[in-house]
Amino acid sequence: MLNKNELTQKIHQIKELQRMSEELTAELEALKDEVKQTMTEQNTDTLVIDCYKVTWKPVTSNRIDTTAIKRELPEIAERYTKQTETKRFTIS
């Protein structure tokens, strides 16, 4: 079991790593956007550069519109609604 000082230190480390993760995610997305922009300018969905193959293609998926089902068929929506429970870890 961690004492108060150890716990405070761990929480501080978590917050710092979360901040760093957010910065890295933003940097990663910016780099991806630059590559996507190049692909758009070259009007291609596939690039082969050195040993890398980069693709940026549309993907189609079909999903059930649960909002419409709840509005138009509430009894069916209720019958097939499954309640789940999870734990959420937050630090504020």
PyMOL Python script that loads the backbone (N, CA, C, O; Angstrom):
from pymol import cmd

cmd.read_pdbstr("""\
ATOM      1  N   MET A   1       0.845  -1.179   0.000  1.00  0.00           N
ATOM      2  CA  MET A   1       0.000   0.000   0.000  1.00  0.00           C
ATOM      3  C   MET A   1       0.893   1.245   0.000  1.00  0.00           C
ATOM      4  O   MET A   1       1.884   1.319   0.727  1.00  0.00           O
ATOM      5  N   LEU A   2       0.521   2.203  -0.821  1.00  0.00           N
ATOM      6  CA  LEU A   2       1.312   3.431  -0.924  1.00  0.00           C
ATOM      7  C   LEU A   2       0.943   4.391   0.199  1.00  0.00           C
ATOM      8  O   LEU A   2      -0.222   4.516   0.577  1.00  0.00           O
ATOM      9  N   ASN A   3       1.971   5.071   0.726  1.00  0.00           N
ATOM     10  CA  ASN A   3       1.662   6.118   1.703  1.00  0.00           C
ATOM     11  C   ASN A   3       1.263   7.391   0.959  1.00  0.00           C
ATOM     12  O   ASN A   3       1.301   7.435  -0.270  1.00  0.00           O
ATOM     13  N   LYS A   4       0.885   8.413   1.701  1.00  0.00           N
ATOM     14  CA  LYS A   4       0.359   9.642   1.089  1.00  0.00           C
ATOM     15  C   LYS A   4       1.358  10.283   0.132  1.00  0.00           C
ATOM     16  O   LYS A   4       0.979  10.708  -0.960  1.00  0.00           O
ATOM     17  N   ASN A   5       2.610  10.357   0.518  1.00  0.00           N
ATOM     18  CA  ASN A   5       3.628  10.980  -0.343  1.00  0.00           C
ATOM     19  C   ASN A   5       3.851  10.164  -1.615  1.00  0.00           C
ATOM     20  O   ASN A   5       3.962  10.727  -2.705  1.00  0.00           O
ATOM     21  N   GLU A   6       3.915   8.838  -1.477  1.00  0.00           N
ATOM     22  CA  GLU A   6       4.099   7.979  -2.640  1.00  0.00           C
ATOM     23  C   GLU A   6       2.910   8.074  -3.589  1.00  0.00           C
ATOM     24  O   GLU A   6       3.069   8.107  -4.809  1.00  0.00           O
ATOM     25  N   LEU A   7       1.715   8.118  -3.001  1.00  0.00           N
ATOM     26  CA  LEU A   7       0.505   8.228  -3.807  1.00  0.00           C
ATOM     27  C   LEU A   7       0.465   9.558  -4.558  1.00  0.00           C
ATOM     28  O   LEU A   7       0.119   9.599  -5.738  1.00  0.00           O
ATOM     29  N   THR A   8       0.816  10.631  -3.875  1.00  0.00           N
ATOM     30  CA  THR A   8       0.871  11.950  -4.513  1.00  0.00           C
ATOM     31  C   THR A   8       1.873  11.947  -5.658  1.00  0.00           C
ATOM     32  O   THR A   8       1.609  12.506  -6.722  1.00  0.00           O
ATOM     33  N   GLN A   9       3.019  11.320  -5.440  1.00  0.00           N
ATOM     34  CA  GLN A   9       4.049  11.242  -6.482  1.00  0.00           C
ATOM     35  C   GLN A   9       3.551  10.442  -7.688  1.00  0.00           C
ATOM     36  O   GLN A   9       3.774  10.843  -8.830  1.00  0.00           O
ATOM     37  N   LYS A  10       2.883   9.325  -7.443  1.00  0.00           N
ATOM     38  CA  LYS A  10       2.353   8.503  -8.541  1.00  0.00           C
ATOM     39  C   LYS A  10       1.310   9.282  -9.346  1.00  0.00           C
ATOM     40  O   LYS A  10       1.311   9.248 -10.577  1.00  0.00           O
ATOM     41  N   ILE A  11       0.425   9.981  -8.641  1.00  0.00           N
ATOM     42  CA  ILE A  11      -0.600  10.766  -9.333  1.00  0.00           C
ATOM     43  C   ILE A  11       0.045  11.875 -10.151  1.00  0.00           C
ATOM     44  O   ILE A  11      -0.385  12.152 -11.271  1.00  0.00           O
ATOM     45  N   HIS A  12       1.067  12.508  -9.602  1.00  0.00           N
ATOM     46  CA  HIS A  12       1.791  13.548 -10.349  1.00  0.00           C
ATOM     47  C   HIS A  12       2.415  12.945 -11.612  1.00  0.00           C
ATOM     48  O   HIS A  12       2.357  13.553 -12.680  1.00  0.00           O
ATOM     49  N   GLN A  13       3.011  11.753 -11.494  1.00  0.00           N
ATOM     50  CA  GLN A  13       3.604  11.093 -12.653  1.00  0.00           C
ATOM     51  C   GLN A  13       2.541  10.766 -13.704  1.00  0.00           C
ATOM     52  O   GLN A  13       2.768  10.938 -14.901  1.00  0.00           O
ATOM     53  N   ILE A  14       1.395  10.300 -13.249  1.00  0.00           N
ATOM     54  CA  ILE A  14       0.301   9.988 -14.177  1.00  0.00           C
ATOM     55  C   ILE A  14      -0.102  11.241 -14.944  1.00  0.00           C
ATOM     56  O   ILE A  14      -0.222  11.210 -16.169  1.00  0.00           O
ATOM     57  N   LYS A  15      -0.309  12.343 -14.228  1.00  0.00           N
ATOM     58  CA  LYS A  15      -0.724  13.595 -14.879  1.00  0.00           C
ATOM     59  C   LYS A  15       0.329  14.068 -15.878  1.00  0.00           C
ATOM     60  O   LYS A  15      -0.012  14.520 -16.971  1.00  0.00           O
ATOM     61  N   GLU A  16       1.600  13.967 -15.512  1.00  0.00           N
ATOM     62  CA  GLU A  16       2.672  14.391 -16.407  1.00  0.00           C
ATOM     63  C   GLU A  16       2.717  13.508 -17.656  1.00  0.00           C
ATOM     64  O   GLU A  16       2.868  14.015 -18.767  1.00  0.00           O
ATOM     65  N   LEU A  17       2.587  12.206 -17.480  1.00  0.00           N
ATOM     66  CA  LEU A  17       2.591  11.301 -18.633  1.00  0.00           C
ATOM     67  C   LEU A  17       1.364  11.517 -19.514  1.00  0.00           C
ATOM     68  O   LEU A  17       1.462  11.412 -20.737  1.00  0.00           O
ATOM     69  N   GLN A  18       0.214  11.818 -18.916  1.00  0.00           N
ATOM     70  CA  GLN A  18      -0.977  12.128 -19.715  1.00  0.00           C
ATOM     71  C   GLN A  18      -0.747  13.384 -20.546  1.00  0.00           C
ATOM     72  O   GLN A  18      -1.129  13.437 -21.716  1.00  0.00           O
ATOM     73  N   ARG A  19      -0.118  14.403 -19.938  1.00  0.00           N
ATOM     74  CA  ARG A  19       0.181  15.640 -20.670  1.00  0.00           C
ATOM     75  C   ARG A  19       1.113  15.344 -21.843  1.00  0.00           C
ATOM     76  O   ARG A  19       0.890  15.823 -22.955  1.00  0.00           O
ATOM     77  N   MET A  20       2.156  14.554 -21.593  1.00  0.00           N
ATOM     78  CA  MET A  20       3.099  14.200 -22.642  1.00  0.00           C
ATOM     79  C   MET A  20       2.408  13.396 -23.739  1.00  0.00           C
ATOM     80  O   MET A  20       2.678  13.599 -24.922  1.00  0.00           O
ATOM     81  N   SER A  21       1.525  12.491 -23.354  1.00  0.00           N
ATOM     82  CA  SER A  21       0.782  11.684 -24.316  1.00  0.00           C
ATOM     83  C   SER A  21      -0.077  12.561 -25.217  1.00  0.00           C
ATOM     84  O   SER A  21      -0.147  12.338 -26.425  1.00  0.00           O
ATOM     85  N   GLU A  22      -0.732  13.560 -24.626  1.00  0.00           N
ATOM     86  CA  GLU A  22      -1.562  14.478 -25.413  1.00  0.00           C
ATOM     87  C   GLU A  22      -0.716  15.265 -26.408  1.00  0.00           C
ATOM     88  O   GLU A  22      -1.127  15.486 -27.547  1.00  0.00           O
ATOM     89  N   GLU A  23       0.470  15.686 -25.967  1.00  0.00           N
ATOM     90  CA  GLU A  23       1.372  16.410 -26.868  1.00  0.00           C
ATOM     91  C   GLU A  23       1.823  15.511 -28.021  1.00  0.00           C
ATOM     92  O   GLU A  23       1.843  15.936 -29.176  1.00  0.00           O
ATOM     93  N   LEU A  24       2.183  14.267 -27.700  1.00  0.00           N
ATOM     94  CA  LEU A  24       2.611  13.331 -28.739  1.00  0.00           C
ATOM     95  C   LEU A  24       1.472  13.010 -29.703  1.00  0.00           C
ATOM     96  O   LEU A  24       1.687  12.904 -30.910  1.00  0.00           O
ATOM     97  N   THR A  25       0.271  12.858 -29.174  1.00  0.00           N
ATOM     98  CA  THR A  25      -0.885  12.584 -30.030  1.00  0.00           C
ATOM     99  C   THR A  25      -1.115  13.738 -30.990  1.00  0.00           C
ATOM    100  O   THR A  25      -1.379  13.520 -32.172  1.00  0.00           O
ATOM    101  N   ALA A  26      -1.016  14.969 -30.490  1.00  0.00           N
ATOM    102  CA  ALA A  26      -1.190  16.141 -31.350  1.00  0.00           C
ATOM    103  C   ALA A  26      -0.105  16.192 -32.423  1.00  0.00           C
ATOM    104  O   ALA A  26      -0.393  16.493 -33.582  1.00  0.00           O
ATOM    105  N   GLU A  27       1.133  15.901 -32.047  1.00  0.00           N
ATOM    106  CA  GLU A  27       2.229  15.903 -33.012  1.00  0.00           C
ATOM    107  C   GLU A  27       2.041  14.802 -34.054  1.00  0.00           C
ATOM    108  O   GLU A  27       2.272  15.020 -35.243  1.00  0.00           O
ATOM    109  N   LEU A  28       1.625  13.631 -33.606  1.00  0.00           N
ATOM    110  CA  LEU A  28       1.367  12.509 -34.505  1.00  0.00           C
ATOM    111  C   LEU A  28       0.273  12.853 -35.511  1.00  0.00           C
ATOM    112  O   LEU A  28       0.419  12.592 -36.705  1.00  0.00           O
ATOM    113  N   GLU A  29      -0.815  13.434 -35.032  1.00  0.00           N
ATOM    114  CA  GLU A  29      -1.923  13.809 -35.916  1.00  0.00           C
ATOM    115  C   GLU A  29      -1.487  14.869 -36.922  1.00  0.00           C
ATOM    116  O   GLU A  29      -1.900  14.828 -38.081  1.00  0.00           O
ATOM    117  N   ALA A  30      -0.655  15.817 -36.491  1.00  0.00           N
ATOM    118  CA  ALA A  30      -0.158  16.850 -37.408  1.00  0.00           C
ATOM    119  C   ALA A  30       0.684  16.220 -38.518  1.00  0.00           C
ATOM    120  O   ALA A  30       0.559  16.602 -39.682  1.00  0.00           O
ATOM    121  N   LEU A  31       1.535  15.266 -38.170  1.00  0.00           N
ATOM    122  CA  LEU A  31       2.346  14.587 -39.181  1.00  0.00           C
ATOM    123  C   LEU A  31       1.470  13.795 -40.147  1.00  0.00           C
ATOM    124  O   LEU A  31       1.684  13.835 -41.358  1.00  0.00           O
ATOM    125  N   LYS A  32       0.493  13.083 -39.615  1.00  0.00           N
ATOM    126  CA  LYS A  32      -0.432  12.335 -40.479  1.00  0.00           C
ATOM    127  C   LYS A  32      -1.158  13.280 -41.424  1.00  0.00           C
ATOM    128  O   LYS A  32      -1.332  12.972 -42.603  1.00  0.00           O
ATOM    129  N   ASP A  33      -1.585  14.434 -40.908  1.00  0.00           N
ATOM    130  CA  ASP A  33      -2.296  15.403 -41.739  1.00  0.00           C
ATOM    131  C   ASP A  33      -1.421  15.898 -42.885  1.00  0.00           C
ATOM    132  O   ASP A  33      -1.918  16.116 -43.990  1.00  0.00           O
ATOM    133  N   GLU A  34      -0.129  16.079 -42.636  1.00  0.00           N
ATOM    134  CA  GLU A  34       0.782  16.510 -43.694  1.00  0.00           C
ATOM    135  C   GLU A  34       0.880  15.454 -44.789  1.00  0.00           C
ATOM    136  O   GLU A  34       0.864  15.779 -45.976  1.00  0.00           O
ATOM    137  N   VAL A  35       0.982  14.185 -44.384  1.00  0.00           N
ATOM    138  CA  VAL A  35       1.054  13.105 -45.373  1.00  0.00           C
ATOM    139  C   VAL A  35      -0.264  13.030 -46.145  1.00  0.00           C
ATOM    140  O   VAL A  35      -0.257  12.865 -47.365  1.00  0.00           O
ATOM    141  N   LYS A  36      -1.383  13.149 -45.450  1.00  0.00           N
ATOM    142  CA  LYS A  36      -2.694  13.123 -46.110  1.00  0.00           C
ATOM    143  C   LYS A  36      -2.829  14.272 -47.096  1.00  0.00           C
ATOM    144  O   LYS A  36      -3.381  14.101 -48.183  1.00  0.00           O
ATOM    145  N   GLN A  37      -2.325  15.447 -46.718  1.00  0.00           N
ATOM    146  CA  GLN A  37      -2.393  16.595 -47.616  1.00  0.00           C
ATOM    147  C   GLN A  37      -1.605  16.317 -48.893  1.00  0.00           C
ATOM    148  O   GLN A  37      -2.058  16.641 -49.991  1.00  0.00           O
ATOM    149  N   THR A  38      -0.434  15.720 -48.748  1.00  0.00           N
ATOM    150  CA  THR A  38       0.378  15.359 -49.917  1.00  0.00           C
ATOM    151  C   THR A  38      -0.371  14.359 -50.791  1.00  0.00           C
ATOM    152  O   THR A  38      -0.377  14.479 -52.016  1.00  0.00           O
ATOM    153  N   MET A  39      -1.001  13.375 -50.160  1.00  0.00           N
ATOM    154  CA  MET A  39      -1.757  12.375 -50.921  1.00  0.00           C
ATOM    155  C   MET A  39      -2.926  13.032 -51.651  1.00  0.00           C
ATOM    156  O   MET A  39      -3.233  12.674 -52.788  1.00  0.00           O
ATOM    157  N   THR A  40      -3.573  13.989 -51.000  1.00  0.00           N
ATOM    158  CA  THR A  40      -4.685  14.705 -51.637  1.00  0.00           C
ATOM    159  C   THR A  40      -4.173  15.498 -52.835  1.00  0.00           C
ATOM    160  O   THR A  40      -4.781  15.474 -53.905  1.00  0.00           O
ATOM    161  N   GLU A  41      -3.061  16.196 -52.657  1.00  0.00           N
ATOM    162  CA  GLU A  41      -2.476  16.987 -53.744  1.00  0.00           C
ATOM    163  C   GLU A  41      -2.054  16.097 -54.912  1.00  0.00           C
ATOM    164  O   GLU A  41      -2.136  16.513 -56.067  1.00  0.00           O
ATOM    165  N   GLN A  42      -1.603  14.879 -54.621  1.00  0.00           N
ATOM    166  CA  GLN A  42      -1.190  13.946 -55.667  1.00  0.00           C
ATOM    167  C   GLN A  42      -2.359  13.105 -56.168  1.00  0.00           C
ATOM    168  O   GLN A  42      -2.192  12.261 -57.049  1.00  0.00           O
ATOM    169  N   ASN A  43      -3.548  13.339 -55.600  1.00  0.00           N
ATOM    170  CA  ASN A  43      -4.760  12.623 -55.994  1.00  0.00           C
ATOM    171  C   ASN A  43      -4.557  11.102 -55.967  1.00  0.00           C
ATOM    172  O   ASN A  43      -4.854  10.396 -56.931  1.00  0.00           O
ATOM    173  N   THR A  44      -4.041  10.626 -54.831  1.00  0.00           N
ATOM    174  CA  THR A  44      -3.801   9.191 -54.682  1.00  0.00           C
ATOM    175  C   THR A  44      -4.249   8.727 -53.303  1.00  0.00           C
ATOM    176  O   THR A  44      -4.253   9.499 -52.344  1.00  0.00           O
ATOM    177  N   ASP A  45      -4.624   7.457 -53.220  1.00  0.00           N
ATOM    178  CA  ASP A  45      -4.971   6.896 -51.917  1.00  0.00           C
ATOM    179  C   ASP A  45      -3.914   5.904 -51.441  1.00  0.00           C
ATOM    180  O   ASP A  45      -4.064   5.279 -50.391  1.00  0.00           O
ATOM    181  N   THR A  46      -2.834   5.766 -52.233  1.00  0.00           N
ATOM    182  CA  THR A  46      -1.745   4.855 -51.869  1.00  0.00           C
ATOM    183  C   THR A  46      -0.410   5.481 -52.244  1.00  0.00           C
ATOM    184  O   THR A  46      -0.233   5.967 -53.361  1.00  0.00           O
ATOM    185  N   LEU A  47       0.519   5.467 -51.310  1.00  0.00           N
ATOM    186  CA  LEU A  47       1.884   5.934 -51.559  1.00  0.00           C
ATOM    187  C   LEU A  47       2.846   4.811 -51.195  1.00  0.00           C
ATOM    188  O   LEU A  47       2.645   4.114 -50.200  1.00  0.00           O
ATOM    189  N   VAL A  48       3.883   4.638 -51.995  1.00  0.00           N
ATOM    190  CA  VAL A  48       4.960   3.717 -51.657  1.00  0.00           C
ATOM    191  C   VAL A  48       6.229   4.558 -51.600  1.00  0.00           C
ATOM    192  O   VAL A  48       6.683   5.101 -52.607  1.00  0.00           O
ATOM    193  N   ILE A  49       6.786   4.652 -50.401  1.00  0.00           N
ATOM    194  CA  ILE A  49       7.990   5.449 -50.169  1.00  0.00           C
ATOM    195  C   ILE A  49       9.001   4.563 -49.464  1.00  0.00           C
ATOM    196  O   ILE A  49       8.738   4.073 -48.367  1.00  0.00           O
ATOM    197  N   ASP A  50      10.149   4.355 -50.082  1.00  0.00           N
ATOM    198  CA  ASP A  50      11.173   3.461 -49.530  1.00  0.00           C
ATOM    199  C   ASP A  50      10.525   2.129 -49.165  1.00  0.00           C
ATOM    200  O   ASP A  50       9.968   1.456 -50.033  1.00  0.00           O
ATOM    201  N   CYS A  51      10.589   1.742 -47.898  1.00  0.00           N
ATOM    202  CA  CYS A  51      10.025   0.443 -47.495  1.00  0.00           C
ATOM    203  C   CYS A  51       8.622   0.591 -46.912  1.00  0.00           C
ATOM    204  O   CYS A  51       8.106  -0.350 -46.308  1.00  0.00           O
ATOM    205  N   TYR A  52       7.998   1.752 -47.081  1.00  0.00           N
ATOM    206  CA  TYR A  52       6.684   2.014 -46.501  1.00  0.00           C
ATOM    207  C   TYR A  52       5.598   2.091 -47.562  1.00  0.00           C
ATOM    208  O   TYR A  52       5.796   2.660 -48.636  1.00  0.00           O
ATOM    209  N   LYS A  53       4.476   1.521 -47.251  1.00  0.00           N
ATOM    210  CA  LYS A  53       3.282   1.653 -48.082  1.00  0.00           C
ATOM    211  C   LYS A  53       2.237   2.365 -47.219  1.00  0.00           C
ATOM    212  O   LYS A  53       1.863   1.870 -46.156  1.00  0.00           O
ATOM    213  N   VAL A  54       1.777   3.510 -47.676  1.00  0.00           N
ATOM    214  CA  VAL A  54       0.806   4.310 -46.943  1.00  0.00           C
ATOM    215  C   VAL A  54      -0.493   4.306 -47.734  1.00  0.00           C
ATOM    216  O   VAL A  54      -0.500   4.606 -48.928  1.00  0.00           O
ATOM    217  N   THR A  55      -1.593   3.967 -47.066  1.00  0.00           N
ATOM    218  CA  THR A  55      -2.897   4.030 -47.715  1.00  0.00           C
ATOM    219  C   THR A  55      -3.820   4.915 -46.903  1.00  0.00           C
ATOM    220  O   THR A  55      -3.746   4.963 -45.676  1.00  0.00           O
ATOM    221  N   TRP A  56      -4.682   5.607 -47.604  1.00  0.00           N
ATOM    222  CA  TRP A  56      -5.693   6.470 -46.995  1.00  0.00           C
ATOM    223  C   TRP A  56      -6.930   6.355 -47.879  1.00  0.00           C
ATOM    224  O   TRP A  56      -7.128   7.118 -48.825  1.00  0.00           O
ATOM    225  N   LYS A  57      -7.753   5.366 -47.528  1.00  0.00           N
ATOM    226  CA  LYS A  57      -8.898   5.025 -48.360  1.00  0.00           C
ATOM    227  C   LYS A  57     -10.195   5.125 -47.568  1.00  0.00           C
ATOM    228  O   LYS A  57     -10.196   4.967 -46.347  1.00  0.00           O
ATOM    229  N   PRO A  58     -11.289   5.386 -48.257  1.00  0.00           N
ATOM    230  CA  PRO A  58     -12.579   5.398 -47.568  1.00  0.00           C
ATOM    231  C   PRO A  58     -12.961   3.993 -47.097  1.00  0.00           C
ATOM    232  O   PRO A  58     -12.681   2.998 -47.766  1.00  0.00           O
ATOM    233  N   VAL A  59     -13.595   3.939 -45.953  1.00  0.00           N
ATOM    234  CA  VAL A  59     -14.089   2.684 -45.400  1.00  0.00           C
ATOM    235  C   VAL A  59     -15.572   2.873 -45.122  1.00  0.00           C
ATOM    236  O   VAL A  59     -15.966   3.839 -44.468  1.00  0.00           O
ATOM    237  N   THR A  60     -16.386   1.963 -45.610  1.00  0.00           N
ATOM    238  CA  THR A  60     -17.829   2.034 -45.400  1.00  0.00           C
ATOM    239  C   THR A  60     -18.229   1.050 -44.324  1.00  0.00           C
ATOM    240  O   THR A  60     -17.818  -0.110 -44.343  1.00  0.00           O
ATOM    241  N   SER A  61     -19.032   1.519 -43.387  1.00  0.00           N
ATOM    242  CA  SER A  61     -19.544   0.628 -42.355  1.00  0.00           C
ATOM    243  C   SER A  61     -21.031   0.892 -42.177  1.00  0.00           C
ATOM    244  O   SER A  61     -21.524   1.980 -42.476  1.00  0.00           O
ATOM    245  N   ASN A  62     -21.723  -0.099 -41.695  1.00  0.00           N
ATOM    246  CA  ASN A  62     -23.154   0.025 -41.440  1.00  0.00           C
ATOM    247  C   ASN A  62     -23.387  -0.099 -39.941  1.00  0.00           C
ATOM    248  O   ASN A  62     -22.920  -1.040 -39.299  1.00  0.00           O
ATOM    249  N   ARG A  63     -24.112   0.863 -39.400  1.00  0.00           N
ATOM    250  CA  ARG A  63     -24.394   0.858 -37.973  1.00  0.00           C
ATOM    251  C   ARG A  63     -25.876   1.107 -37.762  1.00  0.00           C
ATOM    252  O   ARG A  63     -26.543   1.748 -38.574  1.00  0.00           O
ATOM    253  N   ILE A  64     -26.363   0.592 -36.673  1.00  0.00           N
ATOM    254  CA  ILE A  64     -27.767   0.795 -36.335  1.00  0.00           C
ATOM    255  C   ILE A  64     -27.937   2.170 -35.690  1.00  0.00           C
ATOM    256  O   ILE A  64     -27.187   2.537 -34.785  1.00  0.00           O
ATOM    257  N   ASP A  65     -28.907   2.908 -36.153  1.00  0.00           N
ATOM    258  CA  ASP A  65     -29.215   4.227 -35.610  1.00  0.00           C
ATOM    259  C   ASP A  65     -30.066   4.049 -34.357  1.00  0.00           C
ATOM    260  O   ASP A  65     -31.294   4.021 -34.432  1.00  0.00           O
ATOM    261  N   THR A  66     -29.406   3.928 -33.204  1.00  0.00           N
ATOM    262  CA  THR A  66     -30.131   3.657 -31.960  1.00  0.00           C
ATOM    263  C   THR A  66     -31.030   4.818 -31.556  1.00  0.00           C
ATOM    264  O   THR A  66     -32.062   4.596 -30.923  1.00  0.00           O
ATOM    265  N   THR A  67     -30.670   6.036 -31.901  1.00  0.00           N
ATOM    266  CA  THR A  67     -31.521   7.190 -31.578  1.00  0.00           C
ATOM    267  C   THR A  67     -32.854   7.080 -32.298  1.00  0.00           C
ATOM    268  O   THR A  67     -33.904   7.324 -31.702  1.00  0.00           O
ATOM    269  N   ALA A  68     -32.823   6.712 -33.581  1.00  0.00           N
ATOM    270  CA  ALA A  68     -34.063   6.563 -34.350  1.00  0.00           C
ATOM    271  C   ALA A  68     -34.892   5.394 -33.825  1.00  0.00           C
ATOM    272  O   ALA A  68     -36.116   5.488 -33.734  1.00  0.00           O
ATOM    273  N   ILE A  69     -34.230   4.301 -33.481  1.00  0.00           N
ATOM    274  CA  ILE A  69     -34.970   3.142 -32.944  1.00  0.00           C
ATOM    275  C   ILE A  69     -35.640   3.508 -31.622  1.00  0.00           C
ATOM    276  O   ILE A  69     -36.799   3.162 -31.394  1.00  0.00           O
ATOM    277  N   LYS A  70     -34.917   4.201 -30.757  1.00  0.00           N
ATOM    278  CA  LYS A  70     -35.503   4.603 -29.472  1.00  0.00           C
ATOM    279  C   LYS A  70     -36.694   5.534 -29.673  1.00  0.00           C
ATOM    280  O   LYS A  70     -37.662   5.485 -28.914  1.00  0.00           O
ATOM    281  N   ARG A  71     -36.621   6.376 -30.689  1.00  0.00           N
ATOM    282  CA  ARG A  71     -37.699   7.323 -30.956  1.00  0.00           C
ATOM    283  C   ARG A  71     -38.903   6.635 -31.607  1.00  0.00           C
ATOM    284  O   ARG A  71     -40.044   6.890 -31.220  1.00  0.00           O
ATOM    285  N   GLU A  72     -38.658   5.767 -32.593  1.00  0.00           N
ATOM    286  CA  GLU A  72     -39.739   5.182 -33.374  1.00  0.00           C
ATOM    287  C   GLU A  72     -40.246   3.845 -32.820  1.00  0.00           C
ATOM    288  O   GLU A  72     -41.415   3.502 -32.999  1.00  0.00           O
ATOM    289  N   LEU A  73     -39.373   3.096 -32.153  1.00  0.00           N
ATOM    290  CA  LEU A  73     -39.748   1.780 -31.619  1.00  0.00           C
ATOM    291  C   LEU A  73     -39.215   1.632 -30.190  1.00  0.00           C
ATOM    292  O   LEU A  73     -38.378   0.768 -29.928  1.00  0.00           O
ATOM    293  N   PRO A  74     -39.692   2.462 -29.278  1.00  0.00           N
ATOM    294  CA  PRO A  74     -39.123   2.467 -27.925  1.00  0.00           C
ATOM    295  C   PRO A  74     -39.252   1.132 -27.199  1.00  0.00           C
ATOM    296  O   PRO A  74     -38.369   0.768 -26.422  1.00  0.00           O
ATOM    297  N   GLU A  75     -40.342   0.393 -27.441  1.00  0.00           N
ATOM    298  CA  GLU A  75     -40.511  -0.887 -26.745  1.00  0.00           C
ATOM    299  C   GLU A  75     -39.478  -1.911 -27.207  1.00  0.00           C
ATOM    300  O   GLU A  75     -38.995  -2.708 -26.403  1.00  0.00           O
ATOM    301  N   ILE A  76     -39.140  -1.897 -28.473  1.00  0.00           N
ATOM    302  CA  ILE A  76     -38.114  -2.808 -28.991  1.00  0.00           C
ATOM    303  C   ILE A  76     -36.737  -2.367 -28.500  1.00  0.00           C
ATOM    304  O   ILE A  76     -35.915  -3.196 -28.111  1.00  0.00           O
ATOM    305  N   ALA A  77     -36.498  -1.077 -28.522  1.00  0.00           N
ATOM    306  CA  ALA A  77     -35.212  -0.563 -28.032  1.00  0.00           C
ATOM    307  C   ALA A  77     -35.011  -0.956 -26.571  1.00  0.00           C
ATOM    308  O   ALA A  77     -33.918  -1.371 -26.186  1.00  0.00           O
ATOM    309  N   GLU A  78     -36.039  -0.831 -25.770  1.00  0.00           N
ATOM    310  CA  GLU A  78     -35.937  -1.171 -24.351  1.00  0.00           C
ATOM    311  C   GLU A  78     -35.696  -2.674 -24.174  1.00  0.00           C
ATOM    312  O   GLU A  78     -34.912  -3.098 -23.325  1.00  0.00           O
ATOM    313  N   ARG A  79     -36.382  -3.459 -24.990  1.00  0.00           N
ATOM    314  CA  ARG A  79     -36.254  -4.909 -24.886  1.00  0.00           C
ATOM    315  C   ARG A  79     -34.838  -5.387 -25.209  1.00  0.00           C
ATOM    316  O   ARG A  79     -34.374  -6.373 -24.636  1.00  0.00           O
ATOM    317  N   TYR A  80     -34.155  -4.706 -26.110  1.00  0.00           N
ATOM    318  CA  TYR A  80     -32.825  -5.128 -26.533  1.00  0.00           C
ATOM    319  C   TYR A  80     -31.702  -4.259 -25.962  1.00  0.00           C
ATOM    320  O   TYR A  80     -30.552  -4.377 -26.385  1.00  0.00           O
ATOM    321  N   THR A  81     -32.024  -3.407 -25.024  1.00  0.00           N
ATOM    322  CA  THR A  81     -30.997  -2.599 -24.381  1.00  0.00           C
ATOM    323  C   THR A  81     -30.361  -3.417 -23.270  1.00  0.00           C
ATOM    324  O   THR A  81     -31.047  -3.981 -22.417  1.00  0.00           O
ATOM    325  N   LYS A  82     -29.050  -3.469 -23.296  1.00  0.00           N
ATOM    326  CA  LYS A  82     -28.309  -4.237 -22.299  1.00  0.00           C
ATOM    327  C   LYS A  82     -27.521  -3.249 -21.443  1.00  0.00           C
ATOM    328  O   LYS A  82     -26.731  -2.459 -21.961  1.00  0.00           O
ATOM    329  N   GLN A  83     -27.736  -3.298 -20.150  1.00  0.00           N
ATOM    330  CA  GLN A  83     -27.026  -2.416 -19.237  1.00  0.00           C
ATOM    331  C   GLN A  83     -25.695  -3.049 -18.857  1.00  0.00           C
ATOM    332  O   GLN A  83     -25.632  -4.231 -18.517  1.00  0.00           O
ATOM    333  N   THR A  84     -24.642  -2.259 -18.917  1.00  0.00           N
ATOM    334  CA  THR A  84     -23.321  -2.735 -18.518  1.00  0.00           C
ATOM    335  C   THR A  84     -22.754  -1.780 -17.476  1.00  0.00           C
ATOM    336  O   THR A  84     -23.173  -0.626 -17.378  1.00  0.00           O
ATOM    337  N   GLU A  85     -21.814  -2.267 -16.717  1.00  0.00           N
ATOM    338  CA  GLU A  85     -21.178  -1.439 -15.704  1.00  0.00           C
ATOM    339  C   GLU A  85     -19.678  -1.520 -15.868  1.00  0.00           C
ATOM    340  O   GLU A  85     -19.112  -2.601 -16.026  1.00  0.00           O
ATOM    341  N   THR A  86     -19.043  -0.366 -15.829  1.00  0.00           N
ATOM    342  CA  THR A  86     -17.589  -0.289 -15.884  1.00  0.00           C
ATOM    343  C   THR A  86     -17.129   0.672 -14.805  1.00  0.00           C
ATOM    344  O   THR A  86     -17.931   1.401 -14.222  1.00  0.00           O
ATOM    345  N   LYS A  87     -15.852   0.665 -14.550  1.00  0.00           N
ATOM    346  CA  LYS A  87     -15.267   1.633 -13.620  1.00  0.00           C
ATOM    347  C   LYS A  87     -14.483   2.655 -14.439  1.00  0.00           C
ATOM    348  O   LYS A  87     -13.754   2.298 -15.364  1.00  0.00           O
ATOM    349  N   ARG A  88     -14.640   3.904 -14.094  1.00  0.00           N
ATOM    350  CA  ARG A  88     -13.923   4.975 -14.789  1.00  0.00           C
ATOM    351  C   ARG A  88     -12.895   5.553 -13.826  1.00  0.00           C
ATOM    352  O   ARG A  88     -13.229   5.933 -12.704  1.00  0.00           O
ATOM    353  N   PHE A  89     -11.651   5.618 -14.267  1.00  0.00           N
ATOM    354  CA  PHE A  89     -10.552   6.171 -13.473  1.00  0.00           C
ATOM    355  C   PHE A  89     -10.299   7.584 -13.951  1.00  0.00           C
ATOM    356  O   PHE A  89      -9.965   7.789 -15.117  1.00  0.00           O
ATOM    357  N   THR A  90     -10.451   8.570 -13.069  1.00  0.00           N
ATOM    358  CA  THR A  90     -10.195   9.961 -13.427  1.00  0.00           C
ATOM    359  C   THR A  90      -9.369  10.639 -12.344  1.00  0.00           C
ATOM    360  O   THR A  90      -9.442  10.292 -11.165  1.00  0.00           O
ATOM    361  N   ILE A  91      -8.594  11.599 -12.772  1.00  0.00           N
ATOM    362  CA  ILE A  91      -7.842  12.448 -11.847  1.00  0.00           C
ATOM    363  C   ILE A  91      -8.128  13.883 -12.247  1.00  0.00           C
ATOM    364  O   ILE A  91      -7.946  14.260 -13.404  1.00  0.00           O
ATOM    365  N   SER A  92      -8.573  14.675 -11.298  1.00  0.00           N
ATOM    366  CA  SER A  92      -8.853  16.081 -11.612  1.00  0.00           C
ATOM    367  C   SER A  92      -8.199  16.987 -10.616  1.00  0.00           C
ATOM    368  O   SER A  92      -8.322  18.207 -10.717  1.00  0.00           O
TER     369      SER A  92
END
""", "prot")
cmd.dss("prot")
cmd.show_as("cartoon", "prot")
cmd.util.cbc("prot")
cmd.orient("prot")
